Amino acid sequence: DRHIAYLSSHYGLPVSLLGHLSLVRTFSFPTARLSDELPQFRVLIACPDASRPSSHATALTEDLASHGFVVITIPDPGIADTSVEDPAREVSRYVDLMEELVFGLEALGPKDEIGWLADRLDLARIGVYGLDQAGLAVIAACSGGTFRAGASVGFQPASPRPDVPFLYIHPENTNDPLPDDVTATTYSLTVRGAMIDNFGDDAFVSPLMPALGRFGPIDSYRASRITGAYLGAFFNKHLTRGTVEPILDGPAEAYPEVTLQIRDPEE
């Protein structure tokens, strides 16, 4: 199992201590169908960091999916050991594949057993996000007109300015000021008490994980809740015209650990 191998290598843990992970069950089902609650669903593409398995952020994926998004996770091998431009092209390629899938299913007709997907994905409103170094690929992908919004969790470069609304989520003490000359509405969010590994699922592996020194003092479930809440609010606002998300307007009483900077492009 690649996830167990990653945890063993990343944290220096014996594989024998990680066997319990094979018993973990997610809320994922191969035969799941789209809910009838919405006529169309907005799409998010999750771009994994090449050094981590895509499964290491399953809690975030499930949280976003539970709030009305269809989340497409790019398999790990597609972006590993490549340049920044290559992952960005890989991300955009998945949009092309979805278009082929949806329009191809339309041609099959509604009676086809998989024809239910036709017209259910809103391919005009696609967002993309990535954790850690995958943020570089996400930023590059948000400069070509394919995506309506993007987010980088745990990484903010000094100079790139994405062409679409963008959200940066940072660990404590790593929040650089946003440039004044942004080209689209940009948010920079710092979570007090968090380190980069708090934003994935690794902290849930064992109650002893914080003792390894790779996690901040914030409660693991609290960090996960904050990440999902702000990513969900950001994509809900910028992929749905007219939607208001108060937690993106400034300090939020429900999340005192969060410091938020906002920059809008000059008129």
C-alpha positions in Angstrom: 0.0 0.0 0.0 1.6 3.3 -1.2 0.1 5.3 1.6 1.6 3.1 4.3 4.9 3.2 2.5 4.7 7.0 2.4 4.0 7.3 6.1 6.8 4.9 7.0 9.3 6.9 4.9 8.0 10.4 5.7 7.9 10.0 9.4 10.4 7.2 10.0 7.8 4.8 11.3 8.1 1.0 11.1 5.6 -0.5 8.6 4.6 -3.0 11.3 3.1 -0.1 13.3 0.9 1.0 10.4 -1.0 -2.2 9.6 -4.2 -0.9 11.2 -4.6 1.5 8.3 -5.8 -1.4 6.1 -8.9 -1.5 8.3 -9.8 2.1 7.6 -13.0 2.6 5.6 -14.0 5.7 3.7 -17.4 7.0 2.6 -16.5 6.1 -1.0 -18.5 3.7 -3.1 -17.7 2.6 -6.7 -21.4 2.4 -7.6 -22.3 5.8 -6.1 -24.6 8.0 -8.1 -25.1 11.8 -8.1 -27.8 13.2 -5.8 -30.9 14.5 -7.4 -30.9 17.5 -5.1 -29.1 19.7 -7.6 -29.6 19.7 -11.4 -25.8 20.2 -12.0 -22.7 19.9 -9.8 -19.7 22.1 -9.8 -16.4 20.2 -10.3 -13.2 20.5 -8.4 -9.9 18.9 -9.4 -7.6 17.8 -6.6 -3.9 18.0 -7.7 -1.7 15.9 -5.3 1.8 16.7 -4.3 4.2 14.4 -6.1 5.9 13.4 -2.8 2.6 12.3 -1.2 -0.1 9.8 -2.2 -3.4 11.5 -3.3 -5.1 9.5 -0.6 -3.4 11.5 2.2 -6.1 14.2 1.9 -9.2 11.9 1.8 -11.0 13.7 4.6 -10.8 17.0 2.7 -12.0 15.4 -0.5 -15.0 13.8 1.3 -15.8 17.1 3.1 -15.9 19.0 -0.2 -18.0 16.3 -1.9 -20.5 16.4 0.9 -21.1 20.1 0.1 -22.2 19.7 -3.4 -18.9 19.4 -5.4 -17.8 16.6 -7.6 -14.1 16.1 -6.7 -11.8 14.5 -9.3 -8.5 13.4 -7.7 -5.6 13.0 -10.1 -3.7 9.7 -9.6 -0.3 10.1 -8.2 1.9 8.7 -11.0 0.6 11.3 -13.5 2.5 14.2 -11.8 5.4 12.6 -10.0 8.9 13.6 -11.0 7.9 16.2 -13.6 8.4 20.0 -14.0 5.9 22.5 -12.8 4.6 22.9 -16.4 4.0 19.2 -16.8 1.7 18.9 -13.7 -0.2 22.0 -14.9 -0.8 20.4 -18.3 -1.8 17.2 -16.6 -4.4 19.1 -14.5 -5.9 20.7 -17.6 -5.9 17.4 -19.5 -8.4 16.0 -16.9 -10.8 18.8 -17.9 -10.5 17.7 -21.5 -11.2 14.1 -20.5 -14.3 15.1 -18.5 -15.6 17.0 -21.5 -15.1 14.0 -23.7 -16.8 11.8 -21.2 -19.8 14.1 -20.7 -20.4 14.9 -24.3 -19.7 11.3 -25.3 -22.4 10.1 -22.9 -24.9 12.6 -24.2 -24.5 10.9 -27.6 -25.3 7.5 -26.0 -28.8 8.7 -24.9 -30.5 8.7 -21.5 -31.3 5.0 -21.5 -27.7 4.0 -21.4 -26.7 2.7 -18.0 -24.1 5.4 -17.5 -25.9 8.1 -19.3 -26.9 9.7 -16.0 -23.7 11.6 -15.9 -24.5 13.6 -19.1 -25.5 17.2 -18.3 -24.9 16.7 -14.5 -21.4 18.2 -14.4 -21.1 21.9 -14.8 -17.9 22.1 -16.8 -18.2 25.9 -17.1 -17.5 26.2 -13.3 -14.4 24.1 -12.5 -12.0 24.8 -9.6 -8.6 23.3 -8.8 -6.7 22.9 -5.5 -3.5 21.3 -4.3 -1.6 20.7 -1.1 2.0 21.7 -0.4 4.2 21.7 -3.6 1.2 20.9 -5.7 0.4 24.5 -5.3 2.9 25.4 -8.0 1.0 23.3 -10.5 -2.3 24.7 -9.4 -1.0 28.3 -9.8 0.3 27.5 -13.3 -3.0 25.8 -14.3 -4.9 28.9 -13.2 -3.2 31.1 -15.7 -4.6 29.5 -18.9 -8.4 30.2 -18.7 -9.5 26.7 -18.0 -10.4 27.1 -14.3 -12.7 29.6 -12.6 -10.9 29.5 -9.2 -7.9 27.9 -7.5 -6.4 27.2 -4.0 -3.0 26.3 -2.7 -2.9 24.7 0.8 0.4 25.1 2.6 2.3 26.9 -0.2 2.5 30.5 -1.4 5.2 31.6 -3.8 6.6 35.2 -3.7 5.7 36.3 -7.3 3.1 34.4 -9.3 -0.3 36.1 -9.7 -3.0 33.7 -10.9 -5.5 35.1 -13.3 -8.6 33.9 -11.4 -9.7 34.2 -7.7 -7.3 32.3 -5.5 -7.0 31.2 -1.9 -3.7 30.5 -0.1 -3.9 28.6 3.2 -0.8 28.7 5.4 0.6 27.1 8.5 1.5 29.4 11.3 4.4 31.9 10.8 4.7 31.3 7.0 2.2 33.9 5.7 3.9 36.3 3.3 2.1 39.6 2.6 0.0 39.5 -0.5 1.3 41.8 -3.4 -0.8 44.9 -4.1 -1.0 44.3 -7.8 -3.0 41.1 -7.9 -4.9 40.3 -11.1 -7.9 38.7 -9.4 -9.4 38.6 -5.9 -6.9 36.8 -3.7 -7.1 35.5 -0.1 -4.3 34.6 2.2 -5.2 32.7 5.3 -3.0 31.7 8.2 -4.0 29.0 10.7 -2.5 29.6 14.2 -1.1 26.4 15.7 -0.9 24.5 12.4 2.0 23.1 10.5 1.9 21.8 6.9 1.1 18.2 7.9 -2.0 19.3 9.8 -3.8 20.0 6.5 -3.8 16.4 5.4 -4.9 13.1 7.0 -1.6 12.1 8.5 -2.4 13.5 12.0 -5.3 11.0 12.2 -3.0 8.0 11.8 -2.4 7.7 15.6 -2.8 9.9 18.7 0.9 9.6 19.0 1.6 11.4 15.6 2.0 14.9 17.2 4.9 13.6 19.2 6.9 13.3 16.0 7.3 17.1 15.8 5.7 17.4 12.3 2.4 18.8 13.6 1.4 22.0 15.3 -0.5 22.1 18.6 -3.8 22.7 17.0 -6.3 19.8 17.4 -6.2 17.6 14.3 -9.9 17.6 13.8 -10.1 21.3 14.2 -7.4 21.9 11.6 -9.3 19.6 9.2 -12.6 21.4 9.9 -11.0 24.8 9.2 -9.4 23.7 6.0 -12.7 22.2 4.7 -14.7 25.2 5.8 -12.6 27.8 4.0 -12.0 25.8 0.9 -15.6 25.0 0.6 -16.7 28.7 1.2 -14.1 29.9 -1.3 -15.2 27.6 -4.1 -18.8 28.0 -3.3 -18.5 31.8 -3.6 -16.3 32.0 -6.7 -17.9 29.1 -8.7 -21.5 30.2 -7.9 -22.4 33.8 -9.0 -23.9 35.9 -6.3 -23.2 33.5 -3.4 -22.2 35.3 -0.1 -19.7 33.6 2.3 -19.3 35.8 5.4 -16.1 34.0 6.6 -14.3 35.3 3.5 -15.1 38.9 4.4 -12.8 39.2 7.4 -12.3 37.8 10.9 -14.8 35.0 11.7 -16.0 34.5 15.3 -16.3 30.8 14.6 -12.6 30.5 13.6 -10.5 32.7 15.9 -7.3 30.8 14.9 -7.6 32.2 11.4 -6.0 35.4 10.1 -7.2 36.5 6.7 -5.8 38.9 4.2 -7.8 39.9 1.1 -6.6 41.7 -2.0 -8.8 42.8 -4.8 -7.4 44.0 -8.2 -7.3 47.7 -8.8 -10.2 49.0 -10.8 
